[in-house]
Amino acid sequence: MRALNLSFAIACALALPATALAAPAGEATDLDEVVVTANRTAVSVNDALSPVEVLTRTEIERSQARDLNDLLRGRAGISLSNQGGAGKLTTLFLRGSESDHVLFLVDGIRIGSPTSGLASLQDLPLALIDRIEIVRGPRSSLYGADAIGGVIQVFTRREQQGFAPRAHVGGGSNGAIEFGTGFGGRSGRGWFGADYSFRKTQGIDACRGAGFPVFAGCFTDEPDRDGYESHALSLRGGIDLNERWSIEGQALRAEGENDYDGSFVNYSETVQQVIGGKVRWRPSETVNVQLVAGRNVDSSDNFLGSMPMGFFSTDRDSASLQADFTVADGHVLTAGFDWLRDRVDSDTIYDERERDNKAGFVQYQGRLGAHSFEASLRRDDNEQFGGHTTGGVAWGLDFAERWRVTAGYGTAFKAPTFNELYYPFFGNARLKPEESKTWEVGLAYRGDGFTARIDGFDTRADDLITYDAAINLPNNIERARMRGAEIGVDTEFAGWTLAASASFLDTENRRGFNRGNELPRRAKHSGRIDLDRAFGKFRVGATAVGYGSRYDNAANSVRLGGYGTLDLRAEYAFTPALSLQARVANVFDREYETVSYYNQPGREWFLTLRYAPAN
């Protein structure tokens, strides 16, 4: 409760001066930005009843972030844990939920490893990404399993009119080298594009040695640099066959070579691949039907030096048929069917290597005067767990011209992973899905050149899976509560662009061995400030990120201290098409850890020459 009270106090403090600093009426502001992840249909950010954050290609390039971890850290509701720098395992916690309680999509295709339950964020290069949509809150009633904490969707590059080549090259600290090139455009009814990205770094010493107690750290002392190298290619294209039919397809493949510290495995070769396509049919102005299908491959060949130590390869095939009906002005009914098949190929012996999931869902979105409504219901039929029903409702009210209050409730679930179910001498095939119930409330203000939002939530999760010493296997023995608040402010003043967010989180393990403890690797407080300004051809900016302390384990016996970092950046445009970017990250050389015993980079610099003519 103290965290919630502090949230509202800070929200009021931010809102008062920010209103005075808001840009004058009439200045450019995008209040009609469209998102598709929140409702599986196109809605404006203004109309979305759930908290949504959109990161565009312009914002990605302006931030000069090096990877997804760099881009997402400190944003509302997000805690990240990284095991030793670029290319190393990165896990994301959204609103205090588990790292495998967040659904990740790439161009509408579900990604992630069915064995670990995690998406390989570290292997998705920013150079190939056009935009990212972050939806906070339960979405199982639309997407099924995994969407307890929210949904994050990555969209690869999309093309505008004409033809547009692009390229960038850069280098910096720790032997870092980057290169990327691509092209794309539209001609008549068709569009096409291709992009290639290369990244290489000598890295840092990922782990500071063997830990104590047992099972902490990386089990060995290897005081060396742990490098990372990645090659990635994105291809896409589409055509509008006529006024009613269109078809498109895309493919992304990223291959990585990753060194790290460990006594069992210290090198891996990874592949992250997403292939998908979409067929759209619009028989009338009020009906839209689309079929989306694709496959995600997540694989890793593991070595100790040059000695093979095993491999994992998972395929995730999915298909979705969805129809949207505009039954009246401001009223949309959606119905659909989803199919998912997970398969495992590994030298590790699993009792089961494949399972299917079929689901049907419906959603209603409506508006009556100042009131907005949403209701959704989904029924999943899982080959392993049988039927599972989830639902969600939301309401919004616009008042005083620029204000909106929202409230919602949703249920969600997470199916156990193949490792939890079938891993030799570890899996428990009797596990049940983890379940959750979430209440949400929000207040938003949108003015000319100024927006602000505060959201509160309370999530209760049951049957959480953890190790049970009584049977020496994982078991559904824990229950948790995650509650908190998130604040976001975006404004322009005196030529400066400001984006700020803060998160306050209270977690509690409410049953099992660790009853009364905080959930591990979730910071109670976090925040981010991005400040930018252009002076003609010259642009400067800064990013400040801060996290409070957190515990590294469920027993709360290992504490990770809080930290703050400051990044500075500058950019000069020689021409509208050619620019030079410079960045210094972690200016004050702050030492910190997001996973116990795993190091994070100190002060780093990087230069990028970027060519991107307007098309």
N, C-alpha and C positions, 0 to 999 in steps of 0.2 A: 504493500500500500504506500509506503514511503516513496517508492520509485514512481508510482502513478501520480502521486501528489506533486512530486518534483517535475514530472513531465508537463502537467498543466501549468505549473508556475513558469517554466521556461517558455512554453508556448505563448503565454500572455506577454512575457518579456520580449520575445522575438517579434510578436505581431505589432506591438505598439510603435517601436521605432521604424520597423520595416514599412509600415503604412506611410510614414512620412517620407521615406526614401524611395517610394515606388515611382516608376517612370511616369511622365506626364501622359494623360489620356491621348490616345492616337498613335503612340509609338508601337512599333512592330512587336507582336506577341502571338504565338501559335496556340490558340485555345481550341483548335479543331483537330489536334493530332489523334490519329486513329490507332487503336490497339485491337488485336484479334485473340490474344491468349486468354484474357479474363473470361470471355463468354463463348469462345469458339465461333463468334461472329464479329464483324467489324463494328466497333462502337468508339465514340470519341472518348478521350481521357476524361472530359467533363462528365460524360454520362455513365462511366464505369462506377458501379457501386462498391467495388473492392479496391483496396489500395494498389495502384499500378505505378511503376516507374519505367520510363522509356529512355534508353541510351541510343542516340542516333550515331551515324557515321561521323558527322561533324563533331559531336562531342567526344567520340573516341579519339579522333585525330588531335583535337585540341588538348585533350588531357595528356597526350604523349605516354599513355600507359603502355607497358611492355607486354602484359599478358592479362588474362581474365582475372587472376588473383589481384593484380595491381589495380585493375579497373573497378572491381566490385568491393574492395575492402572499405570498411567504414560506412557503407550505405545502409539506409534504414532497414533494420531487422536482420542484417547479415553479419555473421561471425565466420571467419575463415581460419583454417589450420593448415599450415604448410610444413612439409618435412625436408627443409633444407635448400630452398631457392628455386630457380627456374627449372621447370620440368619435373619437379618432385611432387609426390602425391599431395593433392590439395583437396580438402573436404570443406563443404559449405554447410552451415547451420542457419536456417531461416526461422525466425521467431522462436528460437529455442528448441525447435524440433530436432530429431536426429539427422545426421548427415545423409541418411538414405530415405528421409521423409520428404525430400524435395524432388519433384518431377522435372526432368530436363528434356527439352525438345530442340531439334534442329530442323528448321523448315517444316515443322509439323510432324516430324518423325521422332518417336520416343527413343532416347538413347540411355545407355547405362549398362553396367555389367550385371547379369542375373546371378553371378556367383558372389560378388562383393556387395551388390546393390548400389554402387557408386558410379557416377559419371566422371570420365577422365577430363576434367576441366583444364588441366595443365597442358593437354594436347590439342586444344582448339585455338588456333592462332588468330589474333585480333585482325591481322591483315585481310582475312577472308570474311570478316563479319560486317554486315551492313547496319544491323540494329539489334538491340536486346530488349526484351520486354520482361519485367519482373512483376509477378502477381503475388502478393502476400496474403496468406490465408488459405483455408481448405478448399480444394477443387476436385475432390474425388467424385462428386456428383456429376462432373462432366468428363473427367479423365481417368477415373478408376484409381487403382493402387498407386501409392507413393506420394500423392499430392496432399499430405497432411499439413506441412508448413507452407506450401505454395508451389508455384510453377514458374520456371525460368525458360524462356524460349529464345534461341539464337536464330537469326535470319542471315543467311549468306548474302553476298552482294547482289543488288538488283539494279537493273539498267534503266537509264532515262532515254530521252530522244537522242538520235544521232549516234555517232561513234566516239568513244572516249578511251584512249590508252592511259595508263598510269604506271608509275614505278616509284620505288623508294629504296634507298640504301643508307645504312647507318652502322655505327660502331661506338664502342665505349669501354667501360671498366670490365675487368675480369675477362678480357679477350672476347667481348661480345661483338658479334657481327650479325647484321640483318640485311636481307635483300628481298624485294618483292616486286612483281610486275604483273600486269593484267590488262585486259581490255573488255569492252562490252558496249552494247548499244541496241537500238531498235531500228527496224526498217520495215515499213508497211505494217503488217499484222504480226510480225515475228520479233523476237528479242533473243539475245545470246550474250554469253560472257564467260570468261576464264580468268583465273588468278592463281599465281604461284607464290609461295612464301617459303623462305629459308631462314632459320634461326640457329645460331651456334654460340655457346658460351663455355669458357673453361670452368665457370661456376665457382662456388666456395666450398669449404669443408662442410659437408651437409650435417654431420653429427659430431658432437664433441666427445664421443666415447661411449664405453659400456656403462650402463646405468646401475644404480642401486636404489631400491631393491631389485630382485630378479625380475626380468621381463620389462625393465625400463631401458630406455636408450636403444642403441642399435647393436648391442651384443659384441661389439668389437671396437678397437681403437685404430682408425685409419686416417691419420692427419694428412689428407691429400685433398686436391681439388676434385669436385664431383661435377663433371661437365654434362651438357645437354645439347643435343643436335636434333633439329626437326626439319623435315621437308613436307610441305602440304600443297595440295592442288584442289581447286574448286572449279567445276564445270556446271553450267546451267543454260537452259534455253526454253523457249516456249513459243506458241503461236495461237492466235485467235482465228480459229477455222472459219467462223462466221459470227453473226451477232449473238448466237446462242451457245456455241461450243468453243471451248479453249482447252489446251493441253500444255503442260509444262513438266520439266524434269530437272533434277539437279543431283550432283555427286560431289562429295567431299572426302578426301583421303589424306590423313596425316600420319607420317611414319617418324618415329622418334628413336633416338639412342640415348640412354640415360644411365649415368654412373651415380652410385650412391654408396653409403657405408653399410656393411652388414657381414656377419660371419657365415650366413647361409647363402645369401644372394647379394651381389653388389653391382650388377649390370643387367639391363634389360633392353630388349628391342620391342617396341610397341607399335601397334596399328590401331587407329581410330578411323572408321569409315562409315559414312552415312550416304545411302543412295535412296532416292525417292522420286515420286511423280504424282501429278494431280490432274484429274480430268474434271472440268466444270461445265455444267449445263444450266442455262437460264431460259426455260421455256416461256417465261413471262416476267413482267416487272415485279411480280409478287412472289416468285418461286425461284430458289437457287439450290441446286443439287451439286454436290461434289464428292468425288471418290479420291482418297489419298492413300497411298501405299508406299512402303519402303522397308529397308533393312539397315540395322546398325550392327557393325562388327567391332568388337573390342577384344584385342588379343595382345598377349605378352609372352615373349620367349625370354626366360630368365637364366642367368649365368652367375657362377662364382669364378671370377677371372675369365678364363676361356672354357671352363667346364660347364656343360649344360646342366641346369638344375630344375628343369621342368617347364611346362608351357600351359597357358590358359587361353582359350579362344571361345567367345560367346557370340551367338547370333541372336538378334532380336528382330523378328519379322512382325510387321503390323500393317493393318489396313483399316480404313474408316470410311463409312458411307454416311453422309449427313445431308439433310434437307432442311432448308430454312423457308418458312412461309410467313409473309407479311399479311396477317389476317385483317388488319386495319391500320390506319395511320398511327404509328407509335406502338404497335403491338406485333411482336414477332414470336412465332412458335417454331422451335427446333426439335427435330427428332433424328436419331442416328443409331448406327450399329458399329461397334468396334471389335476387332479381332487382334489377338496378340499371341505369338508363339516364341518362347525362349528355349534356346538349345545351348548345351555346353559340350565343348570338345577339349579334353585335357588328358594328360598322362596320370592325373589323380583320378582314382576310381570313385565315381559317384553312383549311388544306388539308382538314382533317376537322373536323366540327362535332358529331359524335354518336358514342357508343360504348356498347355494352351489356356487362353482366357477369352471368353466371349461376353459381350456386354451390349445392352441396349440403354439408351438414355433419352430423356425429353427435357426441354427447357422452355419456359415462358418468360418473355421480357415485355413489360408494358409501361405505359406512361399515361396518367390521368391528371391533367393540370400540372401542379407543382410536385406531384407524387410520382415516384418511379418504383417499379416492382420487379423482382426476379424470383423464380422458383425453378428448381431443377431436381430431377430424380434419376437414379441410375441403378441398374441391376447387373452385377457381374456374376458370371458362372465360371469358376476356376476349376480346372481339372484336378487340382490338389485339394482345394478347400471348399468346393461347392458354391452355393449362392451367397451373395453379400450385397446388401442394399445400402446406398448412401443418398443423402439429400441435402439440399441447401435452400435457404430463403434469404432475401435481402430487400431492404426498403430504403428509399431516399426521399428527402424533402428539400426543395429549393425555397429559400426565403430571403427576404431583404435584398433581392436582386442578385447578389454575388455570393451568397452563403449556401452551403448544403450540409445537412446532417444525414448520416447513414447509420444503419444497424443491420446486422445479419447473424445468421446461425448456420453452421454446416457440420456435417459428419464426414469422416474420412477413415481410410484404412491403409495398411501397408502389409503386403504379403511377405512371408519370410523368404530370404534368399536361398539359393541352392547351397551355399556354404553352411548356413544355419540349419538347413534341413538334412543334407546328405554328406557333408564333408567327413571323410573317414575318421572315426573315433572322436568326432566333435559334433556332427549333425544330430538333430532330433526331429524325425519325420512326423512327430505328433504335435509340432508347434501349430499354434493358431495365428491368424493375422492380428497385427496390432491395430487398435481402434482409437479414434479420438472424437471429441465434441468441442466445438469452438464457438464462443460468442464474440462478436465484434461491434464496435461503435466508432464512428468517425465524424469529424467536423472539418469542413474545407472552406476556404475563401479564395476566390479567383477574381483578381482585378486586372487593370491595365498595367502590365509590366510587373505584377506581383501576384504570387500564389503562395498559399500556406495550407498545411494539412496536419492534423493530429489524429492518430488512430490508437484505440485501445483494444486489447484482445485478452481472452482468457481461454486457454486450451487445456483440456484434461484428456490424457492418453491412458488407455488400459491395455493390459496384457503385453507390456513392453518386454522384449526378449533380452535376456542377460544370462550370464553363466550361473548355473545352479549347482552349488557344491554338494548338495544332497544326492544328486544323480550324476554329477560330473559331466553335464551336458548343458547346452543352452535351454532355457525354459521361459514360459510366459509368467514371470513372477513379479514384475515391477509395474508400478503405476506412477505417473508423473503429472505435475501441473506446471504449465508455462503461461505466465501472464506478463503483460507489459504495455508499453506505449511507444509510439514512433512519431517523430515530428519532422516535417520537411518544409523548407522555405526556399523559394526561387524569386529573385528580384533583380532589377537593374537600377543603379543609382550613380549619378555623376560619371557616366560612361563605363562603370564597372558592372560586370555580371556576377551575381552571387548565387550559389547553390549550397544550402546547408541542410544537414539532417542530424538527428540525434535519436538514439534508441535506449530504452530502459527496460531491463528484463529481470524477472524474478522466477527462478525455476526451483522445483523441489521434487525429489524422489519420495513418493508417498507410501511405498510398500517395498518389501524385500530386504535384502541385506543392508542396503544403503539408505534406509528410510530416514528422512529429514535432511539429507545432503543435497547440495546443488548438483545439477547435471553438469558433466565435465565439458570443458572447452567452449563454454558459452560465457562471454563477458557480460557482467551486469549492466555496464554502461559503455556506449560507444558513440562515435560521432565523426562527421566528415564535413569539411568546408572547402569548396572550390571557388576561387576568386580569379577573374580574368578581365583584361582590358586591352583594347586595341588603340594604338597611337599611329594612325595612318597605316604604313606597311609593317609596323612593328607591333607585336603582341606580347604581353607578359602575363604570367599566371602563377598561382600557388595552390597547392593542395595540402591541407592539414588533416591527419587522421589520428584518432585516439581511441584506445580500448582500455577499459578497466581491468582489474585482475580477474583471473579465472582459475579453476582447478583443472588439472590435467587428467585426473582419474575419478572414477565413481566414488571411491572411498574418501575423497577430498583430503588426501594426505600429501599430495604434491600440488603446490601453488605456483602459478605463473603470474608474474608481476604485470601490472598495467604498463602501458607505454604510449608514446605519441611520436609521430614522425612528421616532418615538413619536407615537401618537394617543391622546387622552384623550376619554372620553365620560361622559355622565351622563343619567339618565332619571328623570322623576318621574311617577307614576301618580296623576292627580287622582281617577279612578274606575277600576274594573277595565276599562272600555272606552276611556278617554281618557287619553293620556299625552303628555308633552312630552320630546323628545330633544334633546340638545345635544352637539356634537362639535367638537373642534379636531384637525385632522390636521397631521402634520409640525410638531409643537409647536416644535421648535428651528429651524425654517425652513431645513432642510438643502438645499443645492444638489447635485443629482446628475443623471446621465443614464443611461438604459438603452439608448439608441441614440445614437451620437455625433452631436453638434450639435443634438439635439432636447431641448428643455427639459422639466422636470417641475415641477408646481405646488409652490410654497413653502407657507408656513403658510396654512391655510384653516380657516374655521369654518362650521358649518351647523346650523340649527335645524329640527326637524320636529315638527309636531303630528299625532298619529296616533290615529285612531278605529277600534276593532276590537272590537265586543261579542262575547262568547262566544255560540255558537249552541247 
